[in-house]
């Protein structure tokens, strides 16, 4: 069984002392203290092993100075109430608390201590710029303000930066990222350029572009994720589609589909392009989806009617300028007016179908006289009765 580690002083920049407690009931006659903030000559805000803060006057307290990262003095070592290891994040938090407490005494000017965070600084990671917890850093390998941590099975490079400078730090790294159209330079064991579909999809990122001309949501990532969850290879995907769609494998449509899939595979596997942010490949993938939709309608005679909208950009297929926002506003206004007209028509039809007495009128209006349609009905009934009696008499 391994022996318990011998307590030592902390490896931090702040002064450390042992404070004498001769009446301690548990037999710990020397308590470890870290002097976090200076209030005045010989007066400090000190940290206890229980992470409490106290005002410690060294002029009136029996104490022993300690060295950094060293053994406790031999005579006092068996009776020391010492600190456990303190994480950097906890120590920064306690420093800020000590500085705030010291400022209450107004004896000296106190500089604020900034908070620090660990930020993913790996440009190739999808988590670039995100904050990671101190617990992950402690489990990884750290050296000063840099560390390697494991996130979702992959090692990620992180940097420790102040919270106030985090945005500037991320922007400076992002500016050095390079060409956003390139995923990187990945090679196989023979040093040939190679990137599998699965790895490529994980690296693809849709960059926001204000001048993106195509209408509708982007389709590249959605299409490739569907391929990855199925055949997991673009060549196999074409063969599977060719077999399942019912299209003639010698037709021009099948030929175009194979070429487009091969171009897409070469762009990812060899050229290693970030095609999710490239207009040319967005159009190419939309063409693949267009072909597959038309074939699904009629394999023997693919129907492309209405599918030209998939490739519409700033100019529509009929030559008109696409003003999507304005058209949406106009459609909403026309819908409102149509709804008002519909309700007005229903109101008029409802009252036309009711008797005239149901139509509301003023109390002062004289009652309307009948038009005499009731009497002819009575006369008709009388004639009918006479006719029946005469027939009976005959």
C-alpha positions as semicolon CSV with decimal commas, in nm:
position;residue;x (nm);y (nm);z (nm)
1;X;0,000;0,000;0,000
2;X;0,143;0,336;-0,103
3;X;0,215;0,589;0,169
4;X;0,016;0,912;0,180
5;X;0,197;1,207;0,019
6;X;0,379;1,438;0,257
7;X;0,209;1,781;0,273
8;X;0,407;2,062;0,115
9;X;0,362;2,433;0,059
10;X;0,176;2,547;-0,250
11;X;0,345;2,632;-0,580
12;X;0,199;2,982;-0,611
13;X;0,341;3,335;-0,616
14;X;0,168;3,462;-0,300
15;X;0,352;3,451;0,038
16;X;0,265;3,165;0,273
17;X;0,295;3,135;0,651
18;X;0,212;2,901;0,936
19;X;-0,011;3,059;1,199
20;X;0,024;2,928;1,555
21;X;-0,288;2,789;1,726
22;X;-0,160;2,643;2,058
23;X;-0,511;2,565;2,184
24;X;-0,630;2,364;1,881
25;X;-0,843;2,075;2,011
26;X;-0,756;1,845;1,719
27;X;-0,382;1,877;1,772
28;X;-0,318;2,093;1,460
29;X;-0,120;2,366;1,630
30;X;0,002;2,525;1,306
31;X;-0,243;2,635;1,038
32;X;-0,135;2,701;0,681
33;X;-0,220;3,049;0,544
34;X;-0,183;3,209;0,198
35;X;-0,151;3,588;0,198
36;X;-0,362;3,680;-0,104
37;X;-0,399;4,058;-0,071
38;X;-0,205;4,320;0,121
39;X;-0,408;4,570;0,321
40;X;-0,127;4,758;0,493
41;X;0,221;4,708;0,638
42;X;0,220;4,355;0,777
43;X;-0,156;4,321;0,733
44;X;-0,303;4,083;0,477
45;X;-0,621;3,915;0,366
46;X;-0,528;3,551;0,420
47;X;-0,678;3,231;0,280
48;X;-0,740;2,933;0,510
49;X;-0,737;2,564;0,409
50;X;-1,118;2,572;0,435
51;X;-1,121;2,847;0,166
52;X;-1,228;3,112;0,412
53;X;-1,078;3,462;0,408
54;X;-0,955;3,643;0,718
55;X;-0,771;3,965;0,804
56;X;-0,432;3,862;0,939
57;X;-0,203;4,104;1,126
58;X;0,146;3,954;1,132
59;X;0,256;4,207;1,397
60;X;0,028;4,056;1,659
61;X;0,015;3,691;1,540
62;X;0,270;3,420;1,609
63;X;0,370;3,286;1,267
64;X;0,644;3,121;1,061
65;X;0,726;3,227;0,701
66;X;0,730;2,946;0,443
67;X;0,904;2,890;0,110
68;X;0,728;2,821;-0,215
69;X;0,677;2,452;-0,304
70;X;0,883;2,324;-0,012
71;X;0,853;2,093;0,285
72;X;0,714;2,233;0,607
73;X;0,967;2,289;0,887
74;X;1,039;1,954;1,051
75;X;0,936;2,050;1,408
76;X;0,600;2,183;1,292
77;X;0,529;1,938;1,008
78;X;0,338;1,676;1,216
79;X;0,104;1,943;1,352
80;X;0,027;2,136;1,034
81;X;-0,330;2,187;0,905
82;X;-0,237;2,223;0,537
83;X;-0,406;2,298;0,205
84;X;-0,515;2,043;-0,049
85;X;-0,431;2,116;-0,413
86;X;-0,611;2,425;-0,545
87;X;-0,705;2,456;-0,913
88;X;-0,609;2,767;-1,106
89;X;-0,972;2,862;-1,156
90;X;-1,050;2,837;-0,784
91;X;-0,736;3,031;-0,695
92;X;-0,831;3,311;-0,935
93;X;-1,177;3,324;-0,783
94;X;-1,036;3,346;-0,430
95;X;-0,791;3,616;-0,536
96;X;-1,076;3,831;-0,664
97;X;-1,264;3,782;-0,339
98;X;-0,956;3,878;-0,139
99;X;-0,900;4,190;-0,349
100;X;-1,260;4,295;-0,297
101;X;-1,231;4,244;0,078
102;X;-0,904;4,434;0,093
103;X;-1,057;4,731;-0,087
104;X;-1,302;4,776;0,200
105;X;-1,020;4,884;0,431
106;X;-0,906;5,160;0,193
107;X;-0,550;5,141;0,314
108;X;-0,397;5,078;-0,029
109;X;-0,503;5,096;-0,388
110;X;-0,613;4,756;-0,508
111;X;-0,584;4,644;-0,869
112;X;-0,862;4,431;-1,005
113;X;-0,770;4,075;-1,105
114;X;-0,923;3,960;-1,429
115;X;-1,099;3,630;-1,462
116;X;-0,939;3,372;-1,691
117;X;-1,092;3,109;-1,916
118;X;-0,961;2,817;-2,119
119;X;-1,053;2,865;-2,487
120;X;-1,021;2,619;-2,776
121;X;-0,743;2,761;-2,995
122;X;-0,730;2,475;-3,245
123;X;-0,825;2,623;-3,583
124;X;-0,907;2,281;-3,726
125;X;-1,154;2,200;-3,447
126;X;-1,528;2,255;-3,484
127;X;-1,521;2,385;-3,124
128;X;-1,280;2,670;-3,206
129;X;-1,344;2,968;-2,978
130;X;-1,554;2,775;-2,724
131;X;-1,474;2,773;-2,351
132;X;-1,378;2,444;-2,184
133;X;-1,404;2,365;-1,815
134;X;-1,117;2,367;-1,570
135;X;-1,184;2,000;-1,492
136;X;-1,098;1,898;-1,850
137;X;-0,774;2,096;-1,834
138;X;-0,674;1,929;-1,511
139;X;-0,723;1,588;-1,673
140;X;-0,512;1,688;-1,975
141;X;-0,154;1,804;-2,018
142;X;-0,090;2,171;-1,939
143;X;0,216;2,392;-1,957
144;X;0,169;2,748;-1,842
145;X;-0,117;2,905;-2,036
146;X;-0,141;2,624;-2,296
147;X;-0,288;2,276;-2,263
148;X;-0,396;1,967;-2,456
149;X;-0,734;1,832;-2,350
150;X;-0,942;1,539;-2,473
151;X;-1,289;1,626;-2,605
152;X;-1,510;1,359;-2,761
153;X;-1,214;1,128;-2,814
154;X;-0,991;1,386;-2,986
155;X;-0,705;1,594;-2,847
156;X;-0,773;1,968;-2,871
157;X;-0,532;2,255;-2,812
158;X;-0,659;2,520;-2,565
159;X;-0,519;2,848;-2,436
160;X;-0,576;3,031;-2,108
161;X;-0,682;3,392;-2,175
162;X;-0,841;3,666;-1,970
163;X;-1,216;3,706;-2,009
164;X;-1,175;4,067;-2,116
165;X;-0,938;3,977;-2,399
166;X;-1,115;3,659;-2,514
167;X;-1,292;3,819;-2,810
168;X;-0,972;3,988;-2,930
169;X;-0,778;3,663;-2,891
170;X;-1,033;3,465;-3,095
171;X;-1,046;3,731;-3,366
172;X;-0,666;3,738;-3,399
173;X;-0,653;3,360;-3,439
174;X;-0,946;3,360;-3,679
175;X;-0,770;3,619;-3,896
176;X;-0,472;3,384;-3,919
177;X;-0,691;3,089;-4,013
178;X;-0,609;3,129;-4,381
179;X;-0,829;3,056;-4,680
180;X;-1,174;2,950;-4,557
181;X;-1,228;2,755;-4,879
182;X;-0,964;2,493;-4,785
183;X;-1,004;2,225;-4,519
184;X;-0,632;2,156;-4,482
185;X;-0,361;1,924;-4,611
186;X;-0,439;1,568;-4,503
187;X;-0,233;1,272;-4,626
188;X;-0,234;0,895;-4,592
189;X;0,053;0,666;-4,488
190;X;0,209;0,701;-4,836
191;X;0,194;1,082;-4,807
192;X;-0,072;1,106;-5,073
193;X;-0,351;1,354;-5,029
194;X;-0,652;1,172;-4,887
195;X;-0,951;1,268;-4,672
196;X;-1,237;1,027;-4,612
197;X;-1,596;1,138;-4,653
198;X;-1,666;1,096;-4,282
199;X;-1,370;1,313;-4,179
200;X;-1,449;1,571;-4,447
201;X;-1,808;1,612;-4,332
202;X;-1,687;1,666;-3,976
203;X;-1,458;1,947;-4,097
204;X;-1,703;2,120;-4,330
205;X;-1,839;2,452;-4,209
206;X;-2,097;2,684;-4,360
207;X;-1,949;3,033;-4,352
208;X;-2,199;3,318;-4,344
209;X;-2,177;3,527;-4,663
210;X;-2,387;3,839;-4,717
211;X;-2,345;3,820;-5,094
212;X;-2,459;3,456;-5,126
213;X;-2,685;3,471;-5,437
214;X;-2,870;3,137;-5,436
215;X;-3,219;3,133;-5,288
216;X;-3,323;2,898;-5,007
217;X;-3,126;2,704;-4,745
218;X;-2,794;2,547;-4,834
219;X;-2,801;2,180;-4,926
220;X;-2,436;2,059;-4,936
221;X;-2,401;1,956;-4,572
222;X;-2,748;1,801;-4,556
223;X;-2,681;1,599;-4,873
224;X;-2,339;1,473;-4,760
225;X;-2,465;1,378;-4,414
226;X;-2,737;1,170;-4,579
227;X;-2,476;0,999;-4,800
228;X;-2,255;0,935;-4,497
229;X;-2,538;0,772;-4,304
230;X;-2,611;0,547;-4,604
231;X;-2,347;0,417;-4,848
232;X;-2,076;0,633;-4,680
233;X;-1,903;0,679;-5,016
234;X;-2,002;0,892;-5,315
235;X;-1,910;0,628;-5,575
236;X;-2,119;0,366;-5,398
237;X;-2,394;0,621;-5,357
238;X;-2,417;0,667;-5,735
239;X;-2,430;0,291;-5,795
240;X;-2,699;0,247;-5,529
241;X;-2,907;0,527;-5,680
242;X;-2,861;0,388;-6,031
243;X;-2,989;0,048;-5,920
244;X;-3,280;0,172;-5,710
245;X;-3,410;0,463;-5,918
246;X;-3,505;0,263;-6,228
247;X;-3,322;0,498;-6,465
248;X;-3,157;0,357;-6,775
249;X;-2,791;0,323;-6,684
250;X;-2,686;0,423;-7,038
251;X;-2,892;0,743;-7,041
252;X;-2,743;1,092;-7,032
253;X;-2,908;1,154;-6,692
254;X;-2,725;0,857;-6,538
255;X;-2,400;0,969;-6,704
256;X;-2,436;1,322;-6,562
257;X;-2,514;1,189;-6,215
258;X;-2,198;0,975;-6,213
259;X;-1,977;1,263;-6,325
260;X;-2,120;1,503;-6,068
261;X;-2,068;1,251;-5,787
262;X;-1,707;1,195;-5,901
263;X;-1,640;1,569;-5,904
264;X;-1,783;1,598;-5,555
265;X;-1,567;1,306;-5,433
266;X;-1,250;1,457;-5,582
267;X;-1,321;1,797;-5,423
268;X;-1,341;1,639;-5,077
269;X;-1,100;1,347;-5,096
270;X;-0,814;1,502;-5,296
271;X;-0,858;1,878;-5,322
272;X;-0,990;1,891;-4,963
273;X;-1,210;2,195;-5,020
274;X;-1,465;2,339;-4,781
275;X;-1,741;2,293;-5,036
276;X;-2,012;2,389;-4,786
277;X;-1,901;2,750;-4,835
278;X;-1,842;2,738;-5,212
279;X;-2,114;2,866;-5,445
280;X;-1,997;2,644;-5,732
281;X;-2,043;2,323;-5,532
282;X;-2,371;2,441;-5,385
283;X;-2,497;2,467;-5,744
284;X;-2,345;2,128;-5,828
285;X;-2,515;1,950;-5,537
286;X;-2,845;2,122;-5,616
287;X;-2,813;1,985;-5,971
288;X;-2,768;1,634;-5,828
289;X;-3,079;1,678;-5,612
290;X;-3,264;1,817;-5,913
291;X;-3,176;1,511;-6,123
292;X;-3,276;1,267;-5,849
293;X;-3,609;1,445;-5,793
294;X;-3,692;1,444;-6,164
295;X;-3,605;1,073;-6,196
296;X;-3,815;0,991;-5,889
297;X;-4,116;1,145;-6,066
298;X;-4,071;0,936;-6,381
299;X;-3,765;0,710;-6,429
300;X;-3,841;0,652;-6,799
301;X;-3,903;1,019;-6,874
302;X;-3,758;1,241;-6,599
303;X;-3,983;1,537;-6,525
304;X;-3,796;1,861;-6,446
305;X;-4,103;2,088;-6,442
306;X;-4,082;2,339;-6,154
307;X;-3,738;2,217;-6,047
308;X;-3,559;2,507;-6,212
309;X;-3,624;2,704;-5,892
310;X;-3,355;2,496;-5,721
311;X;-3,088;2,682;-5,916
312;X;-3,239;3,028;-5,907
313;X;-3,006;3,306;-5,793
314;X;-3,053;3,681;-5,810
315;X;-3,217;3,647;-6,153
316;X;-3,507;3,405;-6,192
317;X;-3,548;3,149;-6,467
318;X;-3,783;3,382;-6,656
319;X;-3,539;3,672;-6,638
320;X;-3,697;3,868;-6,354
321;X;-3,501;3,995;-6,054
322;X;-3,559;3,795;-5,736
323;X;-3,682;4,024;-5,458
324;X;-3,770;3,764;-5,199
325;X;-3,813;3,998;-4,902
326;X;-4,033;4,240;-5,092
327;X;-4,237;3,957;-5,244
328;X;-4,297;3,811;-4,900
329;X;-4,419;4,148;-4,772
330;X;-4,643;4,194;-5,075
331;X;-4,793;3,847;-5,036
332;X;-4,874;3,914;-4,671
333;X;-5,054;4,239;-4,760
334;X;-5,253;4,073;-5,037
335;X;-5,346;3,794;-4,797
336;X;-5,475;4,047;-4,543
337;X;-5,690;4,223;-4,806
338;X;-5,824;3,894;-4,938
339;X;-5,924;3,792;-4,587
340;X;-6,115;4,119;-4,535
341;X;-6,295;4,079;-4,869
342;X;-6,386;3,720;-4,785
343;X;-6,535;3,811;-4,447
344;X;-6,735;4,097;-4,606
345;X;-6,879;3,861;-4,866
346;X;-6,974;3,603;-4,602
347;X;-7,145;3,872;-4,397
348;X;-7,362;3,982;-4,693
349;X;-7,453;3,626;-4,791
350;X;-7,552;3,542;-4,436
351;X;-7,808;3,823;-4,410
352;X;-7,945;3,768;-4,761
353;X;-8,043;3,412;-4,670
354;X;-8,246;3,524;-4,362
355;X;-8,612;3,652;-4,360
356;X;-8,665;4,023;-4,394
357;X;-8,773;4,051;-4,028
358;X;-8,431;3,928;-3,920
359;X;-8,266;4,230;-4,081
360;X;-8,211;4,490;-3,805
361;X;-8,396;4,824;-3,845
362;X;-8,467;5,135;-3,641
363;X;-8,752;5,128;-3,382
364;X;-8,911;5,436;-3,544
365;X;-8,948;5,269;-3,883
366;X;-9,315;5,167;-3,956
367;X;-9,374;4,794;-3,996
368;X;-9,354;4,680;-4,352
369;X;-9,673;4,555;-4,517
370;X;-9,689;4,217;-4,672
371;X;-9,680;4,180;-5,045
372;X;-10,000;3,967;-5,056
373;X;-9,838;3,642;-5,150
374;X;-10,023;3,452;-4,875
375;X;-10,379;3,498;-5,010
376;X;-10,318;3,346;-5,353
377;X;-10,184;3,037;-5,176
378;X;-10,510;3,014;-4,975
379;X;-10,720;3,056;-5,292
380;X;-10,520;2,787;-5,462
381;X;-10,585;2,552;-5,174
382;X;-10,960;2,629;-5,196
383;X;-10,972;2,556;-5,569
384;X;-10,793;2,230;-5,512
385;X;-11,047;2,129;-5,248
386;X;-11,342;2,215;-5,476
387;X;-11,185;2,016;-5,753
388;X;-11,165;1,708;-5,532
389;X;-11,530;1,742;-5,422
390;X;-11,648;1,773;-5,778
391;X;-11,461;1,462;-5,880
392;X;-11,616;1,271;-5,594
393;X;-11,966;1,382;-5,695
394;X;-11,919;1,258;-6,049
